[in-house]
């Protein structure tokens, strides 16, 4: 019974911190305090860990932990991208509205009919021309309104289309993991998983391949907190970052490092846990310093 409880804690405890961060982001509709590159690192490392288990069947609890973490990070990523997409559309509409307002302000003119003071008669021809100009201006404004609305819709559609084909763009590496559509992330992760599935199939009976795979997986995971550490440093702030999340990182990394050592797990796991603990401590110091 104790063993089952311990295994359950080991599987689900690392996700608890992300539940708190998820709720904070959902409540504030703001994901700026959380780095989505944390999701990137956890997704890449845990996908590789699943393949690592095929060749070197370590404690199955760690495999279940990886599967649960993959699901959790996909949910976190989906929420952050959804908020980012909504903000992008809202900003686009705001820019269009401002442009439309400026256009109307500069093109609207006050038309005063010409009056002949000597004969006290109204220049009907001039009034007629001015009325035509007013009508033309109104038509132009209506056309511009329709054009702006169509531009907003077209811009949204083109952004979505662009995200589907982002891998063909010249700015791919520059915009990596900064896409506005969740489908682009799904395509990348699907390709990543398929690539290593192919390699694992080819080198299924190669022990050295799985050793390299395990080392790569845990090396990636060991820098889990690094993107958050860098983001905090650049912003000179930890606002929006859940304290529960960072606390869960530290407690979880301490617990699992001791677990790896006691259970005599592969050395890659112990190395990974140690590096993560160091980064957790640095982020905790940032929280104190920037407070």
C-alpha positions in Angstrom: 0.0 0.0 0.0 2.8 2.4 0.9 4.5 1.5 -2.3 1.4 2.4 -4.4 1.0 5.8 -2.5 4.7 6.6 -3.1 4.4 5.8 -6.8 1.2 7.9 -7.2 2.9 10.8 -5.5 6.0 10.4 -7.7 3.8 10.4 -10.8 1.4 13.3 -10.0 3.4 15.5 -7.6 5.5 17.2 -10.4 2.3 18.3 -12.1 0.7 20.0 -9.0 2.8 23.2 -9.5 1.6 23.5 -13.1 -2.0 23.3 -11.9 -1.5 26.4 -9.8 0.2 28.2 -12.7 -2.5 27.2 -15.1 -5.2 28.6 -12.8 -3.3 31.9 -12.4 -3.0 32.3 -16.1 -6.6 31.4 -16.7 -7.8 33.8 -14.0 -5.7 36.8 -15.2 -5.8 36.0 -18.9 -2.1 36.8 -18.9 0.7 34.4 -19.6 3.7 36.8 -19.7 5.1 35.6 -16.4 5.4 32.0 -17.5 7.9 31.0 -20.2 6.4 28.6 -22.7 10.0 27.3 -23.4 9.6 25.4 -20.1 6.8 23.5 -21.9 9.2 22.9 -24.8 11.9 21.5 -22.6 9.6 19.2 -20.7 7.9 17.9 -23.9 11.2 17.2 -25.6 12.8 15.5 -22.7 9.7 13.4 -21.7 9.1 12.2 -25.2 12.7 11.0 -25.4 12.4 9.4 -21.9 9.4 7.3 -23.2 11.7 6.0 -26.0 14.5 5.5 -23.5 12.3 3.2 -21.5 11.9 0.9 -24.5 15.6 0.1 -24.6 16.4 0.3 -20.9 13.4 -0.5 -18.8 13.9 1.4 -15.6 11.3 1.9 -13.0 7.9 2.0 -14.8 6.8 4.8 -12.4 9.1 7.1 -14.3 7.4 6.2 -17.6 4.0 7.0 -16.2 5.3 10.3 -14.8 6.6 11.2 -18.3 3.2 10.5 -19.9 1.3 12.5 -17.3 3.8 15.4 -17.7 3.4 15.4 -21.5 -0.3 15.7 -21.1 0.0 18.5 -18.6 2.5 20.5 -20.7 0.3 20.2 -23.8 -2.6 21.7 -21.7 -0.4 24.5 -20.4 0.9 25.3 -23.9 -2.6 25.3 -25.4 -3.8 27.8 -22.8 -0.9 30.1 -23.3 -1.2 30.1 -27.1 -5.0 30.6 -26.9 -4.4 33.8 -24.8 -1.7 35.0 -27.0 -3.8 34.5 -30.1 -6.7 36.4 -28.5 -4.4 39.3 -27.6 -3.0 39.3 -31.2 -6.5 39.6 -32.7 -7.5 42.3 -30.2 -4.4 44.3 -30.9 -5.0 44.0 -34.6 -8.6 45.2 -34.3 -7.4 48.1 -32.1 -4.8 49.2 -34.7 -7.4 49.0 -37.5 -9.8 51.1 -35.5 -7.2 53.8 -34.8 -6.2 53.8 -38.4 -9.9 54.2 -39.5 -10.4 57.0 -37.0 -7.4 58.9 -38.2 -8.5 58.5 -41.8 -12.0 59.9 -41.1 -10.5 62.8 -39.1 -8.2 63.8 -41.9 -10.7 63.4 -44.7 -13.8 65.0 -43.1 -14.2 68.6 -44.1 -16.8 71.2 -43.2 -18.6 72.4 -46.4 -19.9 75.9 -46.4 -22.1 77.0 -49.3 -20.9 79.9 -51.3 -23.1 82.9 -50.9 -23.0 85.9 -53.2 -23.3 88.9 -50.9 -24.0 91.3 -53.6 -27.1 89.7 -55.0 -27.9 87.6 -51.9 -28.3 84.4 -53.9 -27.0 80.9 -53.2 -24.6 79.3 -55.6 -26.7 76.2 -56.4 -24.1 74.7 -58.7 -21.5 74.9 -56.0 -23.8 73.3 -53.4 -24.6 70.6 -55.8 -21.0 69.8 -56.3 -20.3 69.9 -52.6 -23.2 67.5 -52.0 -21.8 65.1 -54.5 -18.4 65.4 -52.8 -20.1 64.6 -49.4 -21.8 61.6 -50.9 -18.5 60.4 -52.4 -16.8 60.9 -49.0 -19.5 58.8 -47.3 -19.2 56.1 -49.9 -15.4 56.1 -49.4 -15.8 55.9 -45.7 -18.2 52.9 -46.0 -15.8 51.2 -48.4 -12.9 51.8 -46.0 -14.9 50.4 -43.1 -15.7 47.2 -45.1 -12.1 47.1 -46.2 -10.8 47.3 -42.7 -13.2 44.6 -41.5 -12.1 42.4 -44.4 -8.4 43.1 -43.6 -8.9 42.0 -39.9 -10.5 38.7 -41.1 -7.9 38.3 -43.8 -5.0 39.0 -41.4 -6.3 36.4 -38.9 -6.7 33.8 -41.6 -3.3 34.6 -43.1 -1.7 34.3 -39.6 -3.3 30.9 -39.1 -2.2 29.8 -42.6 1.3 31.2 -42.0 1.6 29.1 -38.8 0.7 25.9 -40.7 3.6 26.6 -43.1 6.0 28.2 -40.7 8.6 25.5 -41.2 9.0 26.8 -44.8 9.6 30.5 -43.7 13.0 32.0 -43.7 12.5 33.3 -40.2 11.7 29.8 -38.8 14.6 29.7 -36.3 14.1 33.3 -35.3 10.5 32.7 -34.5 10.9 29.2 -33.1 8.4 28.4 -30.4 6.8 31.8 -30.8 4.0 30.8 -33.1 0.4 32.0 -32.6 -1.4 28.8 -33.5 -1.4 25.6 -31.5 -1.4 23.5 -34.7 2.1 24.7 -35.5 3.4 23.3 -32.1 1.5 20.0 -32.7 3.1 19.6 -36.1 6.5 20.2 -34.7 6.1 17.8 -31.8 4.6 15.2 -34.1 7.6 15.4 -36.4 10.0 15.3 -33.5 8.3 12.2 -32.1 8.1 10.5 -35.5 11.8 11.1 -36.1 12.9 9.5 -32.8 10.4 6.7 -33.4 12.2 5.9 -36.6 15.6 6.0 -35.0 14.5 3.8 -32.2 13.1 1.3 -34.6 16.3 1.2 -36.6 18.6 1.0 -33.5 16.2 -1.1 -31.4 18.9 -3.6 -30.5 21.7 -1.1 -29.9 22.4 -0.5 -26.2 24.7 2.4 -26.9 21.9 4.2 -28.8 19.6 4.0 -25.8 22.5 5.2 -23.5 22.9 8.3 -25.8 19.1 8.7 -25.9 18.8 8.7 -22.1 21.7 11.1 -21.7 20.1 13.5 -24.3 16.7 13.3 -22.6 17.9 14.0 -19.1 20.4 16.7 -20.3 17.4 18.5 -21.9 15.4 18.1 -18.7 18.2 19.3 -16.5 17.9 22.8 -18.0 14.2 22.9 -17.4 14.3 26.1 -15.3 16.9 27.9 -17.5 14.4 29.6 -19.9 12.5 30.9 -16.8 15.7 32.0 -15.2 16.7 34.0 -18.3 13.3 35.5 -18.8 13.2 36.7 -15.2 16.7 38.3 -15.6 15.7 40.1 -18.9 12.5 41.4 -17.4 14.0 42.2 -14.0 10.8 40.8 -12.6 9.1 37.6 -11.5 5.6 39.0 -11.7 3.1 36.4 -12.9 5.3 33.5 -11.9 3.5 31.1 -9.5 5.4 30.6 -6.2 3.6 27.3 -5.9 5.2 26.2 -9.2 8.7 27.1 -8.1 8.2 25.5 -4.7 7.0 22.3 -6.4 10.0 22.4 -8.7 12.4 22.5 -5.8 10.7 20.0 -3.5 10.0 17.6 -6.5 13.6 17.9 -7.8 15.0 17.3 -4.3 12.7 14.3 -3.7 13.4 12.7 -7.1 17.1 13.2 -6.9 17.2 11.3 -3.5 14.8 8.7 -5.0 17.2 8.1 -8.0 20.1 7.7 -5.6 18.4 5.4 -3.2 16.8 3.2 -6.0 20.2 3.1 -7.8 18.7 4.5 -11.1 21.0 5.3 -14.1 23.5 8.0 -13.4 21.8 10.3 -16.0 18.9 10.7 -13.7 21.0 11.7 -10.7 23.0 14.3 -12.8 19.7 15.7 -14.2 18.2 16.1 -10.7 21.3 17.9 -9.4 21.5 20.4 -12.2 17.7 21.1 -11.7 18.2 21.8 -8.0 20.9 24.4 -8.7 18.6 26.2 -11.2 15.7 26.0 -8.8 17.8 27.7 -6.1 18.8 30.5 -8.5 15.2 31.2 -9.5 14.2 31.3 -5.8 17.0 33.9 -5.2 15.6 35.9 -8.2 12.1 35.9 -6.6 13.6 37.3 -3.3 15.8 39.8 -5.1 13.2 41.2 -7.6 10.4 41.3 -5.0 
